[in-house]
Amino acid sequence: MPVHLTFPQLAALTVLAVASIAWLIFVTRIMRRNRSGAEARTVLPVPPAPPVLPALPRQRQSGPGREAVELTPAEKDAFAGLVRQLGGGR
């Protein structure tokens, strides 16, 4: 028994260690059971799309268009220097 620990501290540490190991075993078993069960399951059909409500305005399905900005040679050099500085010179 370590000299600097009291008996209640040592008992609490032991209980915590045993509980941690039990939790690890429990989680491992659950993960293995779910993994083996997932292989045996059949693929579920895709649910149909919800009906369109005519009172609501239609929304775009895609996001905004892509934008591109051409950098000047000085900006490209500054960016390359920043990448080298943050990357540790790699």
PyMOL Python script that loads the backbone (N, CA, C, O; Angstrom):
from pymol import cmd

cmd.read_pdbstr("""\
ATOM      1  N   MET A   1       0.845  -1.168   0.000  1.00  0.00           N
ATOM      2  CA  MET A   1       0.000   0.000   0.000  1.00  0.00           C
ATOM      3  C   MET A   1       0.898   1.242   0.000  1.00  0.00           C
ATOM      4  O   MET A   1       1.807   1.345   0.824  1.00  0.00           O
ATOM      5  N   PRO A   2       0.646   2.202  -0.933  1.00  0.00           N
ATOM      6  CA  PRO A   2       1.455   3.416  -0.959  1.00  0.00           C
ATOM      7  C   PRO A   2       1.315   4.194   0.348  1.00  0.00           C
ATOM      8  O   PRO A   2       0.243   4.232   0.952  1.00  0.00           O
ATOM      9  N   VAL A   3       2.396   4.803   0.763  1.00  0.00           N
ATOM     10  CA  VAL A   3       2.439   5.492   2.052  1.00  0.00           C
ATOM     11  C   VAL A   3       1.598   6.764   2.027  1.00  0.00           C
ATOM     12  O   VAL A   3       0.975   7.104   3.033  1.00  0.00           O
ATOM     13  N   HIS A   4       1.566   7.461   0.916  1.00  0.00           N
ATOM     14  CA  HIS A   4       0.892   8.757   0.851  1.00  0.00           C
ATOM     15  C   HIS A   4      -0.619   8.637   0.649  1.00  0.00           C
ATOM     16  O   HIS A   4      -1.293   9.667   0.633  1.00  0.00           O
ATOM     17  N   LEU A   5      -1.188   7.435   0.493  1.00  0.00           N
ATOM     18  CA  LEU A   5      -2.627   7.258   0.334  1.00  0.00           C
ATOM     19  C   LEU A   5      -3.224   6.683   1.613  1.00  0.00           C
ATOM     20  O   LEU A   5      -2.672   5.775   2.235  1.00  0.00           O
ATOM     21  N   THR A   6      -4.368   7.244   1.981  1.00  0.00           N
ATOM     22  CA  THR A   6      -5.082   6.682   3.121  1.00  0.00           C
ATOM     23  C   THR A   6      -5.899   5.485   2.644  1.00  0.00           C
ATOM     24  O   THR A   6      -6.069   5.281   1.442  1.00  0.00           O
ATOM     25  N   PHE A   7      -6.399   4.703   3.583  1.00  0.00           N
ATOM     26  CA  PHE A   7      -7.177   3.521   3.211  1.00  0.00           C
ATOM     27  C   PHE A   7      -8.434   3.888   2.410  1.00  0.00           C
ATOM     28  O   PHE A   7      -8.704   3.225   1.410  1.00  0.00           O
ATOM     29  N   PRO A   8      -9.218   4.908   2.794  1.00  0.00           N
ATOM     30  CA  PRO A   8     -10.398   5.256   1.977  1.00  0.00           C
ATOM     31  C   PRO A   8     -10.023   5.685   0.558  1.00  0.00           C
ATOM     32  O   PRO A   8     -10.734   5.367  -0.395  1.00  0.00           O
ATOM     33  N   GLN A   9      -8.909   6.408   0.416  1.00  0.00           N
ATOM     34  CA  GLN A   9      -8.479   6.803  -0.919  1.00  0.00           C
ATOM     35  C   GLN A   9      -8.100   5.586  -1.752  1.00  0.00           C
ATOM     36  O   GLN A   9      -8.452   5.504  -2.928  1.00  0.00           O
ATOM     37  N   LEU A  10      -7.394   4.655  -1.157  1.00  0.00           N
ATOM     38  CA  LEU A  10      -6.990   3.444  -1.859  1.00  0.00           C
ATOM     39  C   LEU A  10      -8.210   2.600  -2.230  1.00  0.00           C
ATOM     40  O   LEU A  10      -8.264   2.037  -3.324  1.00  0.00           O
ATOM     41  N   ALA A  11      -9.180   2.510  -1.335  1.00  0.00           N
ATOM     42  CA  ALA A  11     -10.400   1.755  -1.615  1.00  0.00           C
ATOM     43  C   ALA A  11     -11.178   2.403  -2.753  1.00  0.00           C
ATOM     44  O   ALA A  11     -11.674   1.707  -3.639  1.00  0.00           O
ATOM     45  N   ALA A  12     -11.289   3.731  -2.738  1.00  0.00           N
ATOM     46  CA  ALA A  12     -11.998   4.438  -3.807  1.00  0.00           C
ATOM     47  C   ALA A  12     -11.284   4.250  -5.140  1.00  0.00           C
ATOM     48  O   ALA A  12     -11.935   4.074  -6.170  1.00  0.00           O
ATOM     49  N   LEU A  13      -9.967   4.284  -5.133  1.00  0.00           N
ATOM     50  CA  LEU A  13      -9.198   4.080  -6.357  1.00  0.00           C
ATOM     51  C   LEU A  13      -9.402   2.671  -6.900  1.00  0.00           C
ATOM     52  O   LEU A  13      -9.508   2.478  -8.111  1.00  0.00           O
ATOM     53  N   THR A  14      -9.458   1.692  -6.007  1.00  0.00           N
ATOM     54  CA  THR A  14      -9.680   0.301  -6.426  1.00  0.00           C
ATOM     55  C   THR A  14     -11.076   0.133  -7.015  1.00  0.00           C
ATOM     56  O   THR A  14     -11.242  -0.505  -8.054  1.00  0.00           O
ATOM     57  N   VAL A  15     -12.080   0.705  -6.350  1.00  0.00           N
ATOM     58  CA  VAL A  15     -13.457   0.614  -6.859  1.00  0.00           C
ATOM     59  C   VAL A  15     -13.552   1.299  -8.218  1.00  0.00           C
ATOM     60  O   VAL A  15     -14.203   0.775  -9.123  1.00  0.00           O
ATOM     61  N   LEU A  16     -12.926   2.440  -8.379  1.00  0.00           N
ATOM     62  CA  LEU A  16     -12.949   3.151  -9.651  1.00  0.00           C
ATOM     63  C   LEU A  16     -12.273   2.343 -10.753  1.00  0.00           C
ATOM     64  O   LEU A  16     -12.768   2.307 -11.879  1.00  0.00           O
ATOM     65  N   ALA A  17     -11.160   1.699 -10.452  1.00  0.00           N
ATOM     66  CA  ALA A  17     -10.460   0.889 -11.444  1.00  0.00           C
ATOM     67  C   ALA A  17     -11.311  -0.312 -11.860  1.00  0.00           C
ATOM     68  O   ALA A  17     -11.399  -0.628 -13.047  1.00  0.00           O
ATOM     69  N   VAL A  18     -11.937  -0.982 -10.889  1.00  0.00           N
ATOM     70  CA  VAL A  18     -12.782  -2.139 -11.209  1.00  0.00           C
ATOM     71  C   VAL A  18     -13.991  -1.699 -12.021  1.00  0.00           C
ATOM     72  O   VAL A  18     -14.379  -2.392 -12.962  1.00  0.00           O
ATOM     73  N   ALA A  19     -14.599  -0.562 -11.678  1.00  0.00           N
ATOM     74  CA  ALA A  19     -15.750  -0.061 -12.429  1.00  0.00           C
ATOM     75  C   ALA A  19     -15.351   0.306 -13.854  1.00  0.00           C
ATOM     76  O   ALA A  19     -16.117   0.077 -14.790  1.00  0.00           O
ATOM     77  N   SER A  20     -14.166   0.869 -14.024  1.00  0.00           N
ATOM     78  CA  SER A  20     -13.695   1.228 -15.365  1.00  0.00           C
ATOM     79  C   SER A  20     -13.494  -0.013 -16.227  1.00  0.00           C
ATOM     80  O   SER A  20     -13.869  -0.024 -17.399  1.00  0.00           O
ATOM     81  N   ILE A  21     -12.916  -1.035 -15.663  1.00  0.00           N
ATOM     82  CA  ILE A  21     -12.694  -2.269 -16.422  1.00  0.00           C
ATOM     83  C   ILE A  21     -14.030  -2.923 -16.765  1.00  0.00           C
ATOM     84  O   ILE A  21     -14.204  -3.421 -17.877  1.00  0.00           O
ATOM     85  N   ALA A  22     -14.976  -2.927 -15.821  1.00  0.00           N
ATOM     86  CA  ALA A  22     -16.296  -3.504 -16.088  1.00  0.00           C
ATOM     87  C   ALA A  22     -17.005  -2.724 -17.186  1.00  0.00           C
ATOM     88  O   ALA A  22     -17.637  -3.324 -18.056  1.00  0.00           O
ATOM     89  N   TRP A  23     -16.913  -1.397 -17.161  1.00  0.00           N
ATOM     90  CA  TRP A  23     -17.532  -0.569 -18.202  1.00  0.00           C
ATOM     91  C   TRP A  23     -16.902  -0.853 -19.557  1.00  0.00           C
ATOM     92  O   TRP A  23     -17.618  -0.939 -20.555  1.00  0.00           O
ATOM     93  N   LEU A  24     -15.589  -1.001 -19.618  1.00  0.00           N
ATOM     94  CA  LEU A  24     -14.906  -1.288 -20.871  1.00  0.00           C
ATOM     95  C   LEU A  24     -15.351  -2.632 -21.444  1.00  0.00           C
ATOM     96  O   LEU A  24     -15.577  -2.747 -22.649  1.00  0.00           O
ATOM     97  N   ILE A  25     -15.478  -3.640 -20.596  1.00  0.00           N
ATOM     98  CA  ILE A  25     -15.945  -4.952 -21.058  1.00  0.00           C
ATOM     99  C   ILE A  25     -17.382  -4.854 -21.557  1.00  0.00           C
ATOM    100  O   ILE A  25     -17.716  -5.437 -22.588  1.00  0.00           O
ATOM    101  N   PHE A  26     -18.235  -4.127 -20.842  1.00  0.00           N
ATOM    102  CA  PHE A  26     -19.625  -3.967 -21.231  1.00  0.00           C
ATOM    103  C   PHE A  26     -19.749  -3.277 -22.589  1.00  0.00           C
ATOM    104  O   PHE A  26     -20.496  -3.732 -23.455  1.00  0.00           O
ATOM    105  N   VAL A  27     -19.025  -2.191 -22.769  1.00  0.00           N
ATOM    106  CA  VAL A  27     -19.094  -1.448 -24.037  1.00  0.00           C
ATOM    107  C   VAL A  27     -18.547  -2.297 -25.180  1.00  0.00           C
ATOM    108  O   VAL A  27     -19.093  -2.268 -26.282  1.00  0.00           O
ATOM    109  N   THR A  28     -17.489  -3.045 -24.938  1.00  0.00           N
ATOM    110  CA  THR A  28     -16.929  -3.909 -25.974  1.00  0.00           C
ATOM    111  C   THR A  28     -17.937  -4.961 -26.404  1.00  0.00           C
ATOM    112  O   THR A  28     -18.075  -5.232 -27.597  1.00  0.00           O
ATOM    113  N   ARG A  29     -18.645  -5.560 -25.448  1.00  0.00           N
ATOM    114  CA  ARG A  29     -19.651  -6.568 -25.797  1.00  0.00           C
ATOM    115  C   ARG A  29     -20.801  -5.952 -26.584  1.00  0.00           C
ATOM    116  O   ARG A  29     -21.279  -6.550 -27.548  1.00  0.00           O
ATOM    117  N   ILE A  30     -21.243  -4.779 -26.189  1.00  0.00           N
ATOM    118  CA  ILE A  30     -22.329  -4.108 -26.902  1.00  0.00           C
ATOM    119  C   ILE A  30     -21.902  -3.799 -28.332  1.00  0.00           C
ATOM    120  O   ILE A  30     -22.670  -4.016 -29.270  1.00  0.00           O
ATOM    121  N   MET A  31     -20.691  -3.298 -28.504  1.00  0.00           N
ATOM    122  CA  MET A  31     -20.210  -2.962 -29.852  1.00  0.00           C
ATOM    123  C   MET A  31     -20.094  -4.212 -30.715  1.00  0.00           C
ATOM    124  O   MET A  31     -20.459  -4.177 -31.890  1.00  0.00           O
ATOM    125  N   ARG A  32     -19.600  -5.305 -30.166  1.00  0.00           N
ATOM    126  CA  ARG A  32     -19.493  -6.542 -30.933  1.00  0.00           C
ATOM    127  C   ARG A  32     -20.866  -7.078 -31.310  1.00  0.00           C
ATOM    128  O   ARG A  32     -21.059  -7.552 -32.429  1.00  0.00           O
ATOM    129  N   ARG A  33     -21.825  -7.007 -30.386  1.00  0.00           N
ATOM    130  CA  ARG A  33     -23.169  -7.498 -30.667  1.00  0.00           C
ATOM    131  C   ARG A  33     -23.820  -6.659 -31.769  1.00  0.00           C
ATOM    132  O   ARG A  33     -24.473  -7.207 -32.657  1.00  0.00           O
ATOM    133  N   ASN A  34     -23.651  -5.353 -31.719  1.00  0.00           N
ATOM    134  CA  ASN A  34     -24.232  -4.487 -32.745  1.00  0.00           C
ATOM    135  C   ASN A  34     -23.564  -4.697 -34.095  1.00  0.00           C
ATOM    136  O   ASN A  34     -24.226  -4.644 -35.132  1.00  0.00           O
ATOM    137  N   ARG A  35     -22.265  -4.933 -34.088  1.00  0.00           N
ATOM    138  CA  ARG A  35     -21.551  -5.135 -35.352  1.00  0.00           C
ATOM    139  C   ARG A  35     -21.982  -6.440 -36.000  1.00  0.00           C
ATOM    140  O   ARG A  35     -22.220  -6.477 -37.207  1.00  0.00           O
ATOM    141  N   SER A  36     -22.086  -7.505 -35.225  1.00  0.00           N
ATOM    142  CA  SER A  36     -22.487  -8.787 -35.803  1.00  0.00           C
ATOM    143  C   SER A  36     -23.952  -8.757 -36.201  1.00  0.00           C
ATOM    144  O   SER A  36     -24.326  -9.418 -37.170  1.00  0.00           O
ATOM    145  N   GLY A  37     -24.789  -8.025 -35.498  1.00  0.00           N
ATOM    146  CA  GLY A  37     -26.199  -7.921 -35.847  1.00  0.00           C
ATOM    147  C   GLY A  37     -26.422  -7.090 -37.093  1.00  0.00           C
ATOM    148  O   GLY A  37     -27.386  -7.316 -37.825  1.00  0.00           O
ATOM    149  N   ALA A  38     -25.538  -6.126 -37.347  1.00  0.00           N
ATOM    150  CA  ALA A  38     -25.697  -5.262 -38.520  1.00  0.00           C
ATOM    151  C   ALA A  38     -25.449  -6.036 -39.804  1.00  0.00           C
ATOM    152  O   ALA A  38     -26.042  -5.722 -40.836  1.00  0.00           O
ATOM    153  N   GLU A  39     -24.585  -7.041 -39.758  1.00  0.00           N
ATOM    154  CA  GLU A  39     -24.295  -7.819 -40.959  1.00  0.00           C
ATOM    155  C   GLU A  39     -25.472  -8.707 -41.340  1.00  0.00           C
ATOM    156  O   GLU A  39     -25.688  -8.985 -42.520  1.00  0.00           O
ATOM    157  N   ALA A  40     -26.232  -9.152 -40.343  1.00  0.00           N
ATOM    158  CA  ALA A  40     -27.332 -10.072 -40.602  1.00  0.00           C
ATOM    159  C   ALA A  40     -28.609  -9.340 -41.008  1.00  0.00           C
ATOM    160  O   ALA A  40     -29.514  -9.959 -41.568  1.00  0.00           O
ATOM    161  N   ARG A  41     -28.700  -8.053 -40.742  1.00  0.00           N
ATOM    162  CA  ARG A  41     -29.907  -7.301 -41.061  1.00  0.00           C
ATOM    163  C   ARG A  41     -30.044  -7.107 -42.557  1.00  0.00           C
ATOM    164  O   ARG A  41     -29.055  -7.060 -43.289  1.00  0.00           O
ATOM    165  N   THR A  42     -31.288  -6.995 -42.999  1.00  0.00           N
ATOM    166  CA  THR A  42     -31.539  -6.697 -44.401  1.00  0.00           C
ATOM    167  C   THR A  42     -31.581  -5.189 -44.569  1.00  0.00           C
ATOM    168  O   THR A  42     -31.770  -4.446 -43.606  1.00  0.00           O
ATOM    169  N   VAL A  43     -31.404  -4.752 -45.792  1.00  0.00           N
ATOM    170  CA  VAL A  43     -31.419  -3.326 -46.089  1.00  0.00           C
ATOM    171  C   VAL A  43     -32.863  -2.862 -46.104  1.00  0.00           C
ATOM    172  O   VAL A  43     -33.716  -3.459 -46.761  1.00  0.00           O
ATOM    173  N   LEU A  44     -33.128  -1.787 -45.371  1.00  0.00           N
ATOM    174  CA  LEU A  44     -34.474  -1.245 -45.317  1.00  0.00           C
ATOM    175  C   LEU A  44     -34.739  -0.398 -46.549  1.00  0.00           C
ATOM    176  O   LEU A  44     -33.828   0.261 -47.050  1.00  0.00           O
ATOM    177  N   PRO A  45     -35.974  -0.404 -47.046  1.00  0.00           N
ATOM    178  CA  PRO A  45     -36.268   0.436 -48.205  1.00  0.00           C
ATOM    179  C   PRO A  45     -36.224   1.913 -47.825  1.00  0.00           C
ATOM    180  O   PRO A  45     -36.470   2.279 -46.676  1.00  0.00           O
ATOM    181  N   VAL A  46     -35.910   2.747 -48.802  1.00  0.00           N
ATOM    182  CA  VAL A  46     -35.845   4.189 -48.583  1.00  0.00           C
ATOM    183  C   VAL A  46     -37.272   4.717 -48.472  1.00  0.00           C
ATOM    184  O   VAL A  46     -38.107   4.409 -49.323  1.00  0.00           O
ATOM    185  N   PRO A  47     -37.567   5.505 -47.442  1.00  0.00           N
ATOM    186  CA  PRO A  47     -38.926   6.026 -47.312  1.00  0.00           C
ATOM    187  C   PRO A  47     -39.217   7.025 -48.430  1.00  0.00           C
ATOM    188  O   PRO A  47     -38.303   7.686 -48.924  1.00  0.00           O
ATOM    189  N   PRO A  48     -40.476   7.137 -48.827  1.00  0.00           N
ATOM    190  CA  PRO A  48     -40.808   8.080 -49.901  1.00  0.00           C
ATOM    191  C   PRO A  48     -40.613   9.515 -49.437  1.00  0.00           C
ATOM    192  O   PRO A  48     -40.647   9.809 -48.242  1.00  0.00           O
ATOM    193  N   ALA A  49     -40.407  10.399 -50.402  1.00  0.00           N
ATOM    194  CA  ALA A  49     -40.214  11.806 -50.090  1.00  0.00           C
ATOM    195  C   ALA A  49     -41.524  12.379 -49.544  1.00  0.00           C
ATOM    196  O   ALA A  49     -42.607  11.969 -49.962  1.00  0.00           O
ATOM    197  N   PRO A  50     -41.420  13.325 -48.612  1.00  0.00           N
ATOM    198  CA  PRO A  50     -42.652  13.911 -48.077  1.00  0.00           C
ATOM    199  C   PRO A  50     -43.371  14.709 -49.162  1.00  0.00           C
ATOM    200  O   PRO A  50     -42.732  15.217 -50.084  1.00  0.00           O
ATOM    201  N   PRO A  51     -44.684  14.820 -49.058  1.00  0.00           N
ATOM    202  CA  PRO A  51     -45.427  15.562 -50.079  1.00  0.00           C
ATOM    203  C   PRO A  51     -45.073  17.046 -50.038  1.00  0.00           C
ATOM    204  O   PRO A  51     -44.764  17.594 -48.980  1.00  0.00           O
ATOM    205  N   VAL A  52     -45.123  17.675 -51.188  1.00  0.00           N
ATOM    206  CA  VAL A  52     -44.820  19.098 -51.295  1.00  0.00           C
ATOM    207  C   VAL A  52     -46.071  19.878 -50.929  1.00  0.00           C
ATOM    208  O   VAL A  52     -47.161  19.603 -51.431  1.00  0.00           O
ATOM    209  N   LEU A  53     -45.900  20.845 -50.053  1.00  0.00           N
ATOM    210  CA  LEU A  53     -47.032  21.678 -49.656  1.00  0.00           C
ATOM    211  C   LEU A  53     -47.139  22.847 -50.629  1.00  0.00           C
ATOM    212  O   LEU A  53     -46.190  23.620 -50.753  1.00  0.00           O
ATOM    213  N   PRO A  54     -48.263  22.998 -51.319  1.00  0.00           N
ATOM    214  CA  PRO A  54     -48.374  24.055 -52.330  1.00  0.00           C
ATOM    215  C   PRO A  54     -48.395  25.455 -51.733  1.00  0.00           C
ATOM    216  O   PRO A  54     -48.085  26.410 -52.445  1.00  0.00           O
ATOM    217  N   ALA A  55     -48.741  25.622 -50.471  1.00  0.00           N
ATOM    218  CA  ALA A  55     -48.819  26.954 -49.887  1.00  0.00           C
ATOM    219  C   ALA A  55     -47.439  27.516 -49.559  1.00  0.00           C
ATOM    220  O   ALA A  55     -47.282  28.729 -49.424  1.00  0.00           O
ATOM    221  N   LEU A  56     -46.431  26.639 -49.431  1.00  0.00           N
ATOM    222  CA  LEU A  56     -45.096  27.105 -49.090  1.00  0.00           C
ATOM    223  C   LEU A  56     -44.280  27.352 -50.354  1.00  0.00           C
ATOM    224  O   LEU A  56     -44.396  26.599 -51.321  1.00  0.00           O
ATOM    225  N   PRO A  57     -43.457  28.398 -50.358  1.00  0.00           N
ATOM    226  CA  PRO A  57     -42.627  28.642 -51.548  1.00  0.00           C
ATOM    227  C   PRO A  57     -41.568  27.554 -51.692  1.00  0.00           C
ATOM    228  O   PRO A  57     -41.083  27.008 -50.701  1.00  0.00           O
ATOM    229  N   ARG A  58     -41.220  27.250 -52.929  1.00  0.00           N
ATOM    230  CA  ARG A  58     -40.197  26.238 -53.189  1.00  0.00           C
ATOM    231  C   ARG A  58     -38.828  26.791 -52.829  1.00  0.00           C
ATOM    232  O   ARG A  58     -38.547  27.973 -53.025  1.00  0.00           O
ATOM    233  N   GLN A  59     -37.983  25.917 -52.300  1.00  0.00           N
ATOM    234  CA  GLN A  59     -36.637  26.322 -51.940  1.00  0.00           C
ATOM    235  C   GLN A  59     -35.646  25.682 -52.897  1.00  0.00           C
ATOM    236  O   GLN A  59     -35.890  24.608 -53.447  1.00  0.00           O
ATOM    237  N   ARG A  60     -34.528  26.360 -53.082  1.00  0.00           N
ATOM    238  CA  ARG A  60     -33.494  25.812 -53.946  1.00  0.00           C
ATOM    239  C   ARG A  60     -32.875  24.597 -53.279  1.00  0.00           C
ATOM    240  O   ARG A  60     -32.707  24.568 -52.060  1.00  0.00           O
ATOM    241  N   GLN A  61     -32.539  23.602 -54.072  1.00  0.00           N
ATOM    242  CA  GLN A  61     -31.955  22.374 -53.543  1.00  0.00           C
ATOM    243  C   GLN A  61     -30.451  22.492 -53.358  1.00  0.00           C
ATOM    244  O   GLN A  61     -29.863  21.719 -52.601  1.00  0.00           O
ATOM    245  N   SER A  62     -29.828  23.425 -54.021  1.00  0.00           N
ATOM    246  CA  SER A  62     -28.373  23.540 -53.911  1.00  0.00           C
ATOM    247  C   SER A  62     -28.019  24.835 -53.185  1.00  0.00           C
ATOM    248  O   SER A  62     -28.858  25.719 -53.014  1.00  0.00           O
ATOM    249  N   GLY A  63     -26.802  24.926 -52.775  1.00  0.00           N
ATOM    250  CA  GLY A  63     -26.318  26.106 -52.074  1.00  0.00           C
ATOM    251  C   GLY A  63     -25.958  27.208 -53.054  1.00  0.00           C
ATOM    252  O   GLY A  63     -26.216  27.082 -54.251  1.00  0.00           O
ATOM    253  N   PRO A  64     -25.378  28.262 -52.569  1.00  0.00           N
ATOM    254  CA  PRO A  64     -24.994  29.361 -53.453  1.00  0.00           C
ATOM    255  C   PRO A  64     -23.896  28.926 -54.413  1.00  0.00           C
ATOM    256  O   PRO A  64     -23.169  27.968 -54.153  1.00  0.00           O
ATOM    257  N   GLY A  65     -23.787  29.633 -55.508  1.00  0.00           N
ATOM    258  CA  GLY A  65     -22.772  29.320 -56.505  1.00  0.00           C
ATOM    259  C   GLY A  65     -21.370  29.509 -55.945  1.00  0.00           C
ATOM    260  O   GLY A  65     -21.164  30.257 -54.990  1.00  0.00           O
ATOM    261  N   ARG A  66     -20.412  28.822 -56.550  1.00  0.00           N
ATOM    262  CA  ARG A  66     -19.026  28.953 -56.098  1.00  0.00           C
ATOM    263  C   ARG A  66     -18.444  30.263 -56.591  1.00  0.00           C
ATOM    264  O   ARG A  66     -18.747  30.741 -57.685  1.00  0.00           O
ATOM    265  N   GLU A  67     -17.605  30.819 -55.748  1.00  0.00           N
ATOM    266  CA  GLU A  67     -16.913  32.047 -56.120  1.00  0.00           C
ATOM    267  C   GLU A  67     -15.425  31.761 -56.161  1.00  0.00           C
ATOM    268  O   GLU A  67     -14.915  30.958 -55.381  1.00  0.00           O
ATOM    269  N   ALA A  68     -14.743  32.411 -57.058  1.00  0.00           N
ATOM    270  CA  ALA A  68     -13.304  32.239 -57.172  1.00  0.00           C
ATOM    271  C   ALA A  68     -12.663  33.619 -57.307  1.00  0.00           C
ATOM    272  O   ALA A  68     -13.164  34.481 -58.030  1.00  0.00           O
ATOM    273  N   VAL A  69     -11.570  33.811 -56.614  1.00  0.00           N
ATOM    274  CA  VAL A  69     -10.830  35.069 -56.676  1.00  0.00           C
ATOM    275  C   VAL A  69      -9.402  34.727 -57.069  1.00  0.00           C
ATOM    276  O   VAL A  69      -8.771  33.865 -56.458  1.00  0.00           O
ATOM    277  N   GLU A  70      -8.906  35.394 -58.073  1.00  0.00           N
ATOM    278  CA  GLU A  70      -7.539  35.163 -58.518  1.00  0.00           C
ATOM    279  C   GLU A  70      -6.594  35.963 -57.623  1.00  0.00           C
ATOM    280  O   GLU A  70      -6.795  37.158 -57.407  1.00  0.00           O
ATOM    281  N   LEU A  71      -5.566  35.296 -57.105  1.00  0.00           N
ATOM    282  CA  LEU A  71      -4.603  35.955 -56.226  1.00  0.00           C
ATOM    283  C   LEU A  71      -3.462  36.543 -57.040  1.00  0.00           C
ATOM    284  O   LEU A  71      -3.067  36.015 -58.080  1.00  0.00           O
ATOM    285  N   THR A  72      -2.951  37.642 -56.537  1.00  0.00           N
ATOM    286  CA  THR A  72      -1.784  38.248 -57.181  1.00  0.00           C
ATOM    287  C   THR A  72      -0.554  37.440 -56.787  1.00  0.00           C
ATOM    288  O   THR A  72      -0.599  36.698 -55.806  1.00  0.00           O
ATOM    289  N   PRO A  73       0.542  37.568 -57.528  1.00  0.00           N
ATOM    290  CA  PRO A  73       1.766  36.845 -57.158  1.00  0.00           C
ATOM    291  C   PRO A  73       2.242  37.164 -55.744  1.00  0.00           C
ATOM    292  O   PRO A  73       2.756  36.278 -55.061  1.00  0.00           O
ATOM    293  N   ALA A  74       2.084  38.399 -55.290  1.00  0.00           N
ATOM    294  CA  ALA A  74       2.501  38.758 -53.935  1.00  0.00           C
ATOM    295  C   ALA A  74       1.632  38.040 -52.898  1.00  0.00           C
ATOM    296  O   ALA A  74       2.131  37.592 -51.866  1.00  0.00           O
ATOM    297  N   GLU A  75       0.337  37.935 -53.181  1.00  0.00           N
ATOM    298  CA  GLU A  75      -0.557  37.229 -52.258  1.00  0.00           C
ATOM    299  C   GLU A  75      -0.247  35.731 -52.241  1.00  0.00           C
ATOM    300  O   GLU A  75      -0.293  35.096 -51.188  1.00  0.00           O
ATOM    301  N   LYS A  76       0.067  35.173 -53.404  1.00  0.00           N
ATOM    302  CA  LYS A  76       0.432  33.753 -53.467  1.00  0.00           C
ATOM    303  C   LYS A  76       1.694  33.485 -52.658  1.00  0.00           C
ATOM    304  O   LYS A  76       1.772  32.488 -51.940  1.00  0.00           O
ATOM    305  N   ASP A  77       2.692  34.377 -52.770  1.00  0.00           N
ATOM    306  CA  ASP A  77       3.926  34.220 -52.003  1.00  0.00           C
ATOM    307  C   ASP A  77       3.664  34.347 -50.498  1.00  0.00           C
ATOM    308  O   ASP A  77       4.224  33.596 -49.699  1.00  0.00           O
ATOM    309  N   ALA A  78       2.812  35.301 -50.122  1.00  0.00           N
ATOM    310  CA  ALA A  78       2.494  35.478 -48.703  1.00  0.00           C
ATOM    311  C   ALA A  78       1.772  34.246 -48.162  1.00  0.00           C
ATOM    312  O   ALA A  78       2.044  33.807 -47.045  1.00  0.00           O
ATOM    313  N   PHE A  79       0.858  33.693 -48.945  1.00  0.00           N
ATOM    314  CA  PHE A  79       0.130  32.507 -48.517  1.00  0.00           C
ATOM    315  C   PHE A  79       1.074  31.315 -48.401  1.00  0.00           C
ATOM    316  O   PHE A  79       0.980  30.542 -47.448  1.00  0.00           O
ATOM    317  N   ALA A  80       1.986  31.160 -49.367  1.00  0.00           N
ATOM    318  CA  ALA A  80       2.951  30.069 -49.305  1.00  0.00           C
ATOM    319  C   ALA A  80       3.844  30.210 -48.074  1.00  0.00           C
ATOM    320  O   ALA A  80       4.168  29.212 -47.430  1.00  0.00           O
ATOM    321  N   GLY A  81       4.245  31.440 -47.740  1.00  0.00           N
ATOM    322  CA  GLY A  81       5.048  31.662 -46.536  1.00  0.00           C
ATOM    323  C   GLY A  81       4.276  31.315 -45.271  1.00  0.00           C
ATOM    324  O   GLY A  81       4.835  30.752 -44.330  1.00  0.00           O
ATOM    325  N   LEU A  82       2.989  31.652 -45.250  1.00  0.00           N
ATOM    326  CA  LEU A  82       2.150  31.330 -44.089  1.00  0.00           C
ATOM    327  C   LEU A  82       1.995  29.819 -43.935  1.00  0.00           C
ATOM    328  O   LEU A  82       2.038  29.292 -42.824  1.00  0.00           O
ATOM    329  N   VAL A  83       1.815  29.132 -45.055  1.00  0.00           N
ATOM    330  CA  VAL A  83       1.698  27.659 -44.997  1.00  0.00           C
ATOM    331  C   VAL A  83       2.984  27.054 -44.499  1.00  0.00           C
ATOM    332  O   VAL A  83       2.946  26.134 -43.681  1.00  0.00           O
ATOM    333  N   ARG A  84       4.128  27.536 -44.961  1.00  0.00           N
ATOM    334  CA  ARG A  84       5.419  27.018 -44.484  1.00  0.00           C
ATOM    335  C   ARG A  84       5.591  27.296 -42.997  1.00  0.00           C
ATOM    336  O   ARG A  84       6.089  26.445 -42.260  1.00  0.00           O
ATOM    337  N   GLN A  85       5.183  28.480 -42.551  1.00  0.00           N
ATOM    338  CA  GLN A  85       5.334  28.834 -41.137  1.00  0.00           C
ATOM    339  C   GLN A  85       4.436  27.950 -40.264  1.00  0.00           C
ATOM    340  O   GLN A  85       4.881  27.474 -39.219  1.00  0.00           O
ATOM    341  N   LEU A  86       3.199  27.725 -40.666  1.00  0.00           N
ATOM    342  CA  LEU A  86       2.287  26.916 -39.868  1.00  0.00           C
ATOM    343  C   LEU A  86       2.595  25.432 -39.986  1.00  0.00           C
ATOM    344  O   LEU A  86       2.315  24.664 -39.066  1.00  0.00           O
ATOM    345  N   GLY A  87       3.173  25.023 -41.119  1.00  0.00           N
ATOM    346  CA  GLY A  87       3.493  23.624 -41.313  1.00  0.00           C
ATOM    347  C   GLY A  87       4.842  23.211 -40.738  1.00  0.00           C
ATOM    348  O   GLY A  87       5.250  22.060 -40.892  1.00  0.00           O
ATOM    349  N   GLY A  88       5.531  24.120 -40.087  1.00  0.00           N
ATOM    350  CA  GLY A  88       6.812  23.780 -39.484  1.00  0.00           C
ATOM    351  C   GLY A  88       7.924  23.641 -40.523  1.00  0.00           C
ATOM    352  O   GLY A  88       8.886  22.910 -40.287  1.00  0.00           O
ATOM    353  N   GLY A  89       7.822  24.315 -41.654  1.00  0.00           N
ATOM    354  CA  GLY A  89       8.856  24.270 -42.668  1.00  0.00           C
ATOM    355  C   GLY A  89       8.788  23.057 -43.584  1.00  0.00           C
ATOM    356  O   GLY A  89       9.711  22.806 -44.360  1.00  0.00           O
ATOM    357  N   ARG A  90       7.703  22.311 -43.496  1.00  0.00           N
ATOM    358  CA  ARG A  90       7.573  21.133 -44.380  1.00  0.00           C
ATOM    359  C   ARG A  90       7.164  21.520 -45.748  1.00  0.00           C
ATOM    360  O   ARG A  90       7.009  20.659 -46.614  1.00  0.00           O
TER     361      ARG A  90
END
""", "prot")
cmd.dss("prot")
cmd.show_as("cartoon", "prot")
cmd.util.cbc("prot")
cmd.orient("prot")
